[in-house]
Amino acid sequence: MDQKVLDELKLAFACDLYETVKAARKNREEHVFRHTMSEEDGKMVFVGMFPKKDIMEFPGLDDDFVEKLLTFNLLGVVTDGESGLDMFYLGGMNKPFTSLSGATELVKCLAEEPLLAFLEMYFKARGVMMDVRTMSYEEFSKAVESEVFKNTSFSQMQEAQLLLNSMGN
Protein backbone atom coordinates (compact mmCIF):
# COMPACT_ATOMS: atom_id res chain seq x y z
CA MET A 1 0.00 0.00 0.00
CA ASP A 2 1.17 3.50 -0.85
CA GLN A 3 2.22 5.12 2.45
CA LYS A 4 0.95 8.54 1.33
CA VAL A 5 -2.52 7.04 0.74
CA LEU A 6 -2.50 5.47 4.19
CA ASP A 7 -1.33 8.71 5.80
CA GLU A 8 -4.06 10.72 4.02
CA LEU A 9 -6.77 8.25 5.02
CA LYS A 10 -5.67 8.24 8.65
CA LEU A 11 -5.46 12.02 8.86
CA ALA A 12 -8.80 12.57 7.10
CA PHE A 13 -10.47 10.03 9.40
CA ALA A 14 -8.88 11.60 12.49
CA CYS A 15 -9.90 15.12 11.44
CA ASP A 16 -13.50 13.98 10.94
CA LEU A 17 -13.56 12.09 14.23
CA TYR A 18 -11.91 14.96 16.10
CA GLU A 19 -15.00 17.12 15.47
CA THR A 20 -16.97 14.66 17.62
CA VAL A 21 -14.23 14.70 20.24
CA LYS A 22 -14.48 18.50 20.46
CA ALA A 23 -18.28 18.32 20.75
CA ALA A 24 -17.97 15.62 23.44
CA ARG A 25 -16.12 18.03 25.72
CA LYS A 26 -19.41 19.87 26.29
CA ASN A 27 -21.14 16.74 27.64
CA ARG A 28 -19.17 16.16 30.79
CA GLU A 29 -21.66 13.69 32.26
CA GLU A 30 -21.48 11.46 29.15
CA HIS A 31 -18.71 8.86 28.83
CA VAL A 32 -19.73 7.09 25.59
CA PHE A 33 -19.83 9.02 22.31
CA ARG A 34 -20.81 8.09 18.76
CA HIS A 35 -19.59 9.60 15.51
CA THR A 36 -22.01 8.61 12.73
CA MET A 37 -20.26 8.42 9.37
CA SER A 38 -23.15 7.11 7.28
CA GLU A 39 -26.77 6.15 7.73
CA GLU A 40 -28.36 5.12 4.44
CA ASP A 41 -30.81 2.44 3.35
CA GLY A 42 -30.94 0.94 6.85
CA LYS A 43 -27.16 0.53 7.04
CA MET A 44 -25.30 2.52 9.67
CA VAL A 45 -21.57 3.09 9.94
CA PHE A 46 -20.27 4.76 13.06
CA VAL A 47 -17.35 5.03 15.45
CA GLY A 48 -18.03 4.64 19.14
CA MET A 49 -15.76 5.99 21.85
CA PHE A 50 -16.09 3.67 24.84
CA PRO A 51 -14.37 3.19 28.18
CA LYS A 52 -13.01 -0.34 28.58
CA LYS A 53 -15.40 -1.05 31.48
CA ASP A 54 -18.40 -0.48 29.19
CA ILE A 55 -16.98 -2.67 26.41
CA MET A 56 -16.41 -5.50 28.87
CA GLU A 57 -20.19 -5.71 29.25
CA PHE A 58 -20.63 -6.58 25.53
CA PRO A 59 -21.58 -10.22 25.06
CA GLY A 60 -19.31 -12.67 23.22
CA LEU A 61 -15.99 -10.81 23.30
CA ASP A 62 -13.04 -13.02 22.46
CA ASP A 63 -9.76 -12.91 24.38
CA ASP A 64 -7.77 -11.44 21.46
CA PHE A 65 -10.17 -8.49 21.27
CA VAL A 66 -10.12 -7.90 25.03
CA GLU A 67 -6.28 -7.94 25.09
CA LYS A 68 -6.20 -4.93 22.73
CA LEU A 69 -8.42 -2.76 24.90
CA LEU A 70 -7.02 0.26 26.68
CA THR A 71 -8.78 2.50 29.19
CA PHE A 72 -10.55 4.43 26.36
CA ASN A 73 -11.25 2.85 22.95
CA LEU A 74 -12.46 3.54 19.43
CA LEU A 75 -14.73 0.91 17.92
CA GLY A 76 -15.81 1.02 14.30
CA VAL A 77 -19.27 -0.48 13.74
CA VAL A 78 -21.09 -1.38 10.53
CA THR A 79 -24.65 -2.67 10.94
CA ASP A 80 -27.94 -3.00 9.16
CA GLY A 81 -29.72 -3.17 12.50
CA GLU A 82 -31.14 -6.62 11.80
CA SER A 83 -28.69 -9.29 10.73
CA GLY A 84 -25.88 -8.31 13.07
CA LEU A 85 -22.88 -6.08 13.01
CA ASP A 86 -19.21 -5.93 12.18
CA MET A 87 -17.09 -4.37 14.91
CA PHE A 88 -13.48 -3.20 14.54
CA TYR A 89 -11.04 -2.16 17.24
CA LEU A 90 -9.66 1.08 15.74
CA GLY A 91 -7.41 2.15 18.58
CA GLY A 92 -7.26 3.30 22.14
CA MET A 93 -5.61 5.46 24.76
CA ASN A 94 -5.21 5.40 28.52
CA LYS A 95 -6.59 8.95 28.82
CA PRO A 96 -9.93 10.30 27.54
CA PHE A 97 -10.11 11.27 23.86
CA THR A 98 -11.47 14.63 25.01
CA SER A 99 -8.00 15.41 26.39
CA LEU A 100 -6.50 15.50 22.87
CA SER A 101 -5.56 18.87 21.44
CA GLY A 102 -5.87 17.95 17.77
CA ALA A 103 -6.44 15.37 15.07
CA THR A 104 -2.72 14.64 14.68
CA GLU A 105 -2.69 13.27 18.23
CA LEU A 106 -5.66 11.06 17.35
CA VAL A 107 -3.79 9.66 14.32
CA LYS A 108 -1.14 8.24 16.66
CA CYS A 109 -3.58 5.91 18.42
CA LEU A 110 -5.15 4.40 15.27
CA ALA A 111 -4.58 0.71 14.46
CA GLU A 112 -3.86 0.71 10.71
CA GLU A 113 -5.13 -2.68 9.54
CA PRO A 114 -8.48 -2.62 11.37
CA LEU A 115 -8.96 1.00 10.28
CA LEU A 116 -8.42 0.05 6.63
CA ALA A 117 -10.88 -2.85 6.90
CA PHE A 118 -13.44 -0.56 8.55
CA LEU A 119 -12.99 2.17 5.93
CA GLU A 120 -13.38 -0.39 3.14
CA MET A 121 -16.77 -1.36 4.59
CA TYR A 122 -17.66 2.33 4.94
CA PHE A 123 -16.75 3.00 1.30
CA LYS A 124 -18.82 0.01 0.21
CA ALA A 125 -21.81 1.22 2.25
CA ARG A 126 -21.51 4.62 0.54
CA GLY A 127 -21.24 3.02 -2.91
CA VAL A 128 -17.63 4.13 -3.38
CA MET A 129 -15.79 1.41 -5.23
CA MET A 130 -12.07 2.01 -4.85
CA ASP A 131 -9.39 -0.31 -3.59
CA VAL A 132 -7.16 2.00 -1.57
CA ARG A 133 -4.74 -0.84 -0.87
CA THR A 134 -3.64 -1.04 -4.52
CA MET A 135 -3.90 2.62 -5.59
CA SER A 136 -1.00 4.95 -6.13
CA TYR A 137 -1.24 8.34 -4.46
CA GLU A 138 -2.12 9.99 -7.80
CA GLU A 139 -4.90 7.44 -8.44
CA PHE A 140 -6.19 7.93 -4.93
CA SER A 141 -6.20 11.74 -5.25
CA LYS A 142 -8.11 11.56 -8.55
CA ALA A 143 -10.63 9.09 -7.10
CA VAL A 144 -11.23 11.28 -4.04
CA GLU A 145 -11.63 14.35 -6.23
CA SER A 146 -14.13 12.49 -8.40
CA GLU A 147 -16.14 11.33 -5.35
CA VAL A 148 -16.17 14.82 -3.87
CA PHE A 149 -17.34 16.27 -7.17
CA LYS A 150 -20.01 13.58 -7.56
CA ASN A 151 -21.37 13.98 -4.01
CA THR A 152 -21.09 17.73 -3.48
CA SER A 153 -23.54 20.32 -4.77
CA PHE A 154 -22.25 23.16 -6.90
CA SER A 155 -23.12 25.71 -4.21
CA GLN A 156 -21.17 23.73 -1.59
CA MET A 157 -18.18 23.59 -3.94
CA GLN A 158 -18.36 27.35 -4.44
CA GLU A 159 -18.46 27.89 -0.66
CA ALA A 160 -15.46 25.60 -0.20
CA GLN A 161 -13.53 27.41 -2.95
CA LEU A 162 -14.28 30.79 -1.36
CA LEU A 163 -13.06 29.48 1.98
CA LEU A 164 -9.87 28.10 0.43
CA ASN A 165 -9.31 31.39 -1.41
CA SER A 166 -9.71 33.42 1.80
CA MET A 167 -7.27 31.12 3.62
CA GLY A 168 -4.71 31.60 0.86
CA ASN A 169 -4.62 35.38 1.31
C-alpha positions as CSV (number, residue, x, y, z in Angstrom):
1,M,0.0,0.0,0.0
2,D,1.2,3.5,-0.8
3,Q,2.2,5.1,2.5
4,K,0.9,8.5,1.3
5,V,-2.5,7.0,0.7
6,L,-2.5,5.5,4.2
7,D,-1.3,8.7,5.8
8,E,-4.1,10.7,4.0
9,L,-6.8,8.2,5.0
10,K,-5.7,8.2,8.6
11,L,-5.5,12.0,8.9
12,A,-8.8,12.6,7.1
13,F,-10.5,10.0,9.4
14,A,-8.9,11.6,12.5
15,C,-9.9,15.1,11.4
16,D,-13.5,14.0,10.9
17,L,-13.6,12.1,14.2
18,Y,-11.9,15.0,16.1
19,E,-15.0,17.1,15.5
20,T,-17.0,14.7,17.6
21,V,-14.2,14.7,20.2
22,K,-14.5,18.5,20.5
23,A,-18.3,18.3,20.8
24,A,-18.0,15.6,23.4
25,R,-16.1,18.0,25.7
26,K,-19.4,19.9,26.3
27,N,-21.1,16.7,27.6
28,R,-19.2,16.2,30.8
29,E,-21.7,13.7,32.3
30,E,-21.5,11.5,29.1
31,H,-18.7,8.9,28.8
32,V,-19.7,7.1,25.6
33,F,-19.8,9.0,22.3
34,R,-20.8,8.1,18.8
35,H,-19.6,9.6,15.5
36,T,-22.0,8.6,12.7
37,M,-20.3,8.4,9.4
38,S,-23.2,7.1,7.3
39,E,-26.8,6.2,7.7
40,E,-28.4,5.1,4.4
41,D,-30.8,2.4,3.4
42,G,-30.9,0.9,6.9
43,K,-27.2,0.5,7.0
44,M,-25.3,2.5,9.7
45,V,-21.6,3.1,9.9
46,F,-20.3,4.8,13.1
47,V,-17.3,5.0,15.4
48,G,-18.0,4.6,19.1
49,M,-15.8,6.0,21.9
50,F,-16.1,3.7,24.8
51,P,-14.4,3.2,28.2
52,K,-13.0,-0.3,28.6
53,K,-15.4,-1.1,31.5
54,D,-18.4,-0.5,29.2
55,I,-17.0,-2.7,26.4
56,M,-16.4,-5.5,28.9
57,E,-20.2,-5.7,29.3
58,F,-20.6,-6.6,25.5
59,P,-21.6,-10.2,25.1
60,G,-19.3,-12.7,23.2
61,L,-16.0,-10.8,23.3
62,D,-13.0,-13.0,22.5
63,D,-9.8,-12.9,24.4
64,D,-7.8,-11.4,21.5
65,F,-10.2,-8.5,21.3
66,V,-10.1,-7.9,25.0
67,E,-6.3,-7.9,25.1
68,K,-6.2,-4.9,22.7
69,L,-8.4,-2.8,24.9
70,L,-7.0,0.3,26.7
71,T,-8.8,2.5,29.2
72,F,-10.5,4.4,26.4
73,N,-11.2,2.8,23.0
74,L,-12.5,3.5,19.4
75,L,-14.7,0.9,17.9
76,G,-15.8,1.0,14.3
77,V,-19.3,-0.5,13.7
78,V,-21.1,-1.4,10.5
79,T,-24.6,-2.7,10.9
80,D,-27.9,-3.0,9.2
81,G,-29.7,-3.2,12.5
82,E,-31.1,-6.6,11.8
83,S,-28.7,-9.3,10.7
84,G,-25.9,-8.3,13.1
85,L,-22.9,-6.1,13.0
86,D,-19.2,-5.9,12.2
87,M,-17.1,-4.4,14.9
88,F,-13.5,-3.2,14.5
89,Y,-11.0,-2.2,17.2
90,L,-9.7,1.1,15.7
91,G,-7.4,2.2,18.6
92,G,-7.3,3.3,22.1
93,M,-5.6,5.5,24.8
94,N,-5.2,5.4,28.5
95,K,-6.6,8.9,28.8
96,P,-9.9,10.3,27.5
97,F,-10.1,11.3,23.9
98,T,-11.5,14.6,25.0
99,S,-8.0,15.4,26.4
100,L,-6.5,15.5,22.9
101,S,-5.6,18.9,21.4
102,G,-5.9,18.0,17.8
103,A,-6.4,15.4,15.1
104,T,-2.7,14.6,14.7
105,E,-2.7,13.3,18.2
106,L,-5.7,11.1,17.4
107,V,-3.8,9.7,14.3
108,K,-1.1,8.2,16.7
109,C,-3.6,5.9,18.4
110,L,-5.1,4.4,15.3
111,A,-4.6,0.7,14.5
112,E,-3.9,0.7,10.7
113,E,-5.1,-2.7,9.5
114,P,-8.5,-2.6,11.4
115,L,-9.0,1.0,10.3
116,L,-8.4,0.1,6.6
117,A,-10.9,-2.8,6.9
118,F,-13.4,-0.6,8.6
119,L,-13.0,2.2,5.9
120,E,-13.4,-0.4,3.1
121,M,-16.8,-1.4,4.6
122,Y,-17.7,2.3,4.9
123,F,-16.7,3.0,1.3
124,K,-18.8,0.0,0.2
125,A,-21.8,1.2,2.3
126,R,-21.5,4.6,0.5
127,G,-21.2,3.0,-2.9
128,V,-17.6,4.1,-3.4
129,M,-15.8,1.4,-5.2
130,M,-12.1,2.0,-4.8
131,D,-9.4,-0.3,-3.6
132,V,-7.2,2.0,-1.6
133,R,-4.7,-0.8,-0.9
134,T,-3.6,-1.0,-4.5
135,M,-3.9,2.6,-5.6
136,S,-1.0,5.0,-6.1
137,Y,-1.2,8.3,-4.5
138,E,-2.1,10.0,-7.8
139,E,-4.9,7.4,-8.4
140,F,-6.2,7.9,-4.9
141,S,-6.2,11.7,-5.3
142,K,-8.1,11.6,-8.5
143,A,-10.6,9.1,-7.1
144,V,-11.2,11.3,-4.0
145,E,-11.6,14.4,-6.2
146,S,-14.1,12.5,-8.4
147,E,-16.1,11.3,-5.4
148,V,-16.2,14.8,-3.9
149,F,-17.3,16.3,-7.2
150,K,-20.0,13.6,-7.6
151,N,-21.4,14.0,-4.0
152,T,-21.1,17.7,-3.5
153,S,-23.5,20.3,-4.8
154,F,-22.3,23.2,-6.9
155,S,-23.1,25.7,-4.2
156,Q,-21.2,23.7,-1.6
157,M,-18.2,23.6,-3.9
158,Q,-18.4,27.4,-4.4
159,E,-18.5,27.9,-0.7
160,A,-15.5,25.6,-0.2
161,Q,-13.5,27.4,-2.9
162,L,-14.3,30.8,-1.4
163,L,-13.1,29.5,2.0
164,L,-9.9,28.1,0.4
165,N,-9.3,31.4,-1.4
166,S,-9.7,33.4,1.8
167,M,-7.3,31.1,3.6
168,G,-4.7,31.6,0.9
169,N,-4.6,35.4,1.3
